[in-house]
């Protein structure tokens, strides 16, 4: 059983899988040695995270209610520090501090990294810790670029416990400004190439295609 399945497939979840007939597709032996240690981030996961300009971060408060926050910034603002550690500079927002407050009571977090253009999703479980800026100046400098704009108030490190890639089912196609800019640049290049070819054909007196 994968590390992610060990954490996500509780007794109640496995019972639900049995009721709905999906348990055979997820069946694995809990007694096996697989999934007992945290999942390292491979090259695919590291590259995917580094290319994202946002993620969804979930934490749980003292009341037991979950809270989901969207974190955004330039691609790579969530830094992959090593195969088991993520970090980012936490900038001032609306000053509710719900996520940071939740982490004082429970460090466990869940993250979704999404690429809507390719309908790809990476799910991740981890344990987050908040650090003061003056606690580690070297780390603060490393997380400072790239980062989201605004005043940096603290640093957040996430020790990865498990990760899993999701199927694209039900993920809508959406495109960022960067995605559209690349598409427009490609179209402009093709139009320029087409115009050049038509000009060459006309210069040779050859018929132009419709």
C-alpha positions in Angstrom: 0.0 0.0 0.0 1.3 3.4 -0.9 2.1 5.9 1.8 -0.7 8.2 0.5 -3.2 5.3 0.6 -2.1 4.4 4.2 -2.9 7.9 5.3 -6.0 8.5 3.2 -7.7 5.1 3.3 -9.1 5.0 6.9 -11.4 2.2 8.1 -14.4 4.3 7.1 -13.0 5.0 3.7 -12.2 1.4 3.0 -15.8 0.4 4.2 -17.2 3.0 1.7 -15.0 1.5 -1.1 -16.4 -1.9 -0.3 -20.0 -0.6 -0.4 -19.5 1.1 -3.7 -17.6 -1.8 -5.3 -14.3 0.0 -5.8 -12.3 -1.7 -3.1 -10.7 -4.3 -5.5 -9.1 -1.5 -7.5 -7.5 -0.1 -4.3 -6.9 -3.3 -2.4 -3.5 -3.7 -0.8 -2.1 -5.3 2.3 -1.7 -3.0 5.3 0.9 -5.4 6.7 3.3 -4.9 3.8 6.4 -2.7 4.2 5.4 -0.4 1.4 4.3 3.0 2.4 5.7 3.0 5.9 8.2 5.8 5.2 7.5 9.2 3.8 7.4 9.5 0.0 10.4 11.3 -1.6 9.6 13.8 -4.3 10.9 12.5 -7.6 11.9 14.5 -10.7 8.4 14.6 -12.0 6.9 15.9 -8.8 9.7 18.4 -8.3 9.4 19.8 -11.8 5.6 20.0 -11.6 5.6 21.9 -8.3 8.3 24.3 -9.5 6.2 25.2 -12.6 3.0 26.0 -10.6 1.9 29.5 -9.9 -0.6 28.5 -7.2 -1.8 25.7 -5.0 -4.6 24.9 -2.5 -3.5 24.4 1.1 -5.8 22.8 3.7 -5.4 22.8 7.4 -7.6 21.9 10.4 -8.5 24.2 13.3 -9.1 23.5 17.0 -12.9 23.1 16.3 -12.2 20.3 13.9 -13.3 22.3 10.9 -11.0 22.2 7.8 -9.9 25.4 6.1 -8.7 25.7 2.5 -6.5 28.6 1.4 -5.3 29.4 -2.1 -1.6 30.4 -2.2 -0.5 32.1 -5.4 2.7 33.6 -6.8 5.1 33.4 -9.7 6.0 29.9 -10.9 8.4 28.4 -8.4 7.3 30.4 -5.4 6.8 27.1 -3.6 10.4 26.0 -3.5 11.4 22.3 -3.5 14.3 22.4 -1.0 15.0 18.7 -1.2 13.2 15.4 -2.0 11.1 15.7 1.2 10.8 19.4 1.9 8.9 22.3 0.4 9.1 25.9 1.5 7.7 29.3 0.7 7.8 32.9 2.0 4.5 33.7 3.6 3.5 37.2 2.6 0.9 39.4 4.3 -2.7 38.9 3.1 -6.0 39.8 4.7 -4.5 39.3 8.2 -7.0 36.6 9.3 -4.1 34.2 9.9 -6.4 31.2 9.9 -3.9 28.8 8.3 -1.0 30.0 10.5 -3.1 29.7 13.6 -4.3 26.3 12.7 -0.7 25.1 12.3 0.0 25.9 15.9 -2.4 23.2 17.0 -2.0 20.7 14.2 0.9 20.8 11.7 -0.8 18.4 9.2 -1.7 19.9 5.9 -3.0 18.7 2.5 -2.0 20.5 -0.8 -3.4 20.3 -4.3 -1.1 21.5 -7.1 -3.1 21.9 -10.3 -2.3 22.3 -14.0 -5.7 23.0 -15.6 -4.3 23.3 -19.1 -3.2 19.7 -19.0 -5.8 18.5 -16.5 -3.1 17.3 -14.1 -3.3 17.2 -10.3 -0.8 16.4 -7.7 -2.1 15.7 -4.2 0.3 15.9 -1.2 0.1 15.3 2.6 2.7 17.0 4.8 3.5 18.6 8.1 4.0 22.3 8.1 6.1 24.5 10.4 6.2 28.3 10.7 9.6 30.0 11.2 10.5 33.6 11.9 12.4 35.5 9.3 15.4 36.0 11.6 15.5 32.3 12.6 17.4 31.3 9.4 18.6 34.2 7.3 20.0 31.8 4.7 16.7 30.0 4.3 14.9 33.4 4.2 17.2 34.5 1.3 16.6 31.2 -0.6 12.8 31.5 -0.3 12.8 35.2 -1.2 13.0 34.7 -5.0 10.8 33.8 -6.6 8.0 34.6 -4.2 4.6 36.2 -4.1 4.6 40.0 -4.0 4.0 41.8 -0.7 5.5 42.0 2.8 7.1 38.7 3.9 6.0 38.0 7.5 7.3 34.4 8.1 8.6 31.3 6.4 6.7 28.0 6.0 8.4 24.7 5.6 6.4 21.5 4.7 7.8 18.1 5.4 6.3 15.8 2.8 4.6 12.7 4.1 3.0 11.4 0.9 1.9 12.3 -2.6 -0.3 11.0 -5.3 -1.2 11.8 -8.9 -4.9 12.1 -9.7 -6.7 11.1 -12.9 -7.9 14.0 -15.1 -11.6 13.1 -14.8 -13.8 16.1 -14.0 -10.8 18.6 -14.1 -11.9 21.4 -16.4 -9.6 22.9 -19.1 -8.5 26.3 -18.0 -5.6 28.4 -19.4 -3.5 31.0 -17.6 -2.3 34.2 -19.2 1.1 32.6 -19.8 -0.5 29.6 -21.5 -2.5 32.0 -23.8 0.6 34.1 -24.5 2.5 31.1 -25.7 -0.4 30.1 -27.9 -0.7 33.6 -29.4 3.1 33.7 -30.0 2.9 30.3 -31.8 -0.1 31.6 -33.9 1.8 34.8 -34.8 4.8 32.7 -35.9 2.7 30.5 -38.0 0.9 33.4 -39.7 4.3 35.1 -40.4 5.6 31.8 -41.9 2.4 31.5 -44.0 2.7 35.0 -45.3 6.4 34.4 -46.2 5.5 31.3 -48.1 2.7 33.0 -50.0 5.0 35.8 -50.9 7.6 33.4 -52.3 4.9 31.6 -54.4 3.6 34.9 -55.7 7.2 36.0 -56.7 7.6 32.8 -58.7 4.2 33.2 -60.3 2.8 30.1 -58.8 -0.9 29.8 -57.9 -1.6 30.5 -54.3 -3.5 28.0 -52.2 -7.0 29.1 -51.0 
